[in-house]
Amino acid sequence: MPDIEASLWQRFRNQGVLVYGLHPSDDPSLVADFIEQTGVTFPVLDGGDTVNRFAYPPGVAFPYPRDVVVDKQGRVRLIRNSFDPNEMTTLIEQLLAE
């Protein structure tokens, strides 16, 4: 998540891009400690069932971590289980231009 903080959130947040971290209802104190230790400033929410909906999409074998990009119309445009900052940046720039 610190890499998402630096390469996406800090870069695009003033352009209307929202970044959310979701955690699967783990111990809230552990999540709070992680956020404090890493310096993440975007919202990290209790994902509950939402996390489970993205955990095992067709064709993606590993459940975590999962990166999902949703466009302005609420359509899922990308699901990956490895973070590629170049791919994400390119897609976000394309979506902002739409």
N, C-alpha and C positions, 0 to 999 in steps of 0.2 A: 503493500500500500504506500510506502514512502515514495516509490518510484512513480506511482500514479499521481501522488501529491505534487511532485516536482514537474513532471513532464506534461500532465494534462490539467489538473485542477488549477495550479498557479498560472498556467499559460492561457487557459480558455475561460476561466470563471467570469471575467468581466465581459465576455461575449455571449453570455446567456447559457453556457454549457453547465449542466448540473452533474456533479459526481456524488455518488452515494456508495458507502461501504455497507454491506449487509453481513451480519453474523448470525449463525444458526442457533440462537437462544442459548449460547454458552453462558457460563458464569459472568454476569455483567461486570464484576470487579476485574476479571482478567482482561476483558475487552477494554475497559477504562485504562488499565495499566498499560496495555499495548498501545493505545492511542497516545497516552502521555509520553511513553518511551520513544515512539517513532515521530512524534510531532505532526501527525496527520491533523489537518484542520477541516477537511470536508466532513459532512455528517456521516456517522456510522450508526446504522439502525439495526434493531432486532429484526432480522429477516423472517423468522418463523417459516410459515408455509411458502412465502415468496422464494426463499432460498431453495427450498425443495423443488419448486417448479423449474428452476434453472439448473438444478444439480445434475440431472441425467437427461439432457436433450438428445434426440436421436443423432447418432453418429459421433458423439463425443464421449469418450470412455471414462475419463477421470472427473470426479465431482468438484474438486477444489484445487487451486482457486479458479474462479470463473469470472471472466470479463464479458460484460454485455453492453452493447451500445443500442440505445433506443432513440429513434428519430422524433421530430416534433409531433408527428401524428401518432406516436405510441407504437410504431412498428419496430420489432427487433431487427436490427440491421447487421449485427455481428455478435457471435458467441465464440469465445476462445477460452481455453484453459491454460494459456501461457500469454504473458503480457509482451506485446511487440509495440514499443512506443511509436515506431515509424508508421506501422499499419494503422494504429489508432489515431495518430495525428492526421494522417492523410484522409481517413474516413471522416473525422470530425470537421476538418476543413471543407470537405465536399458537402457535408450536411449543412454547415453554416452558410454555404454559398447557394443552397437550394431556396 
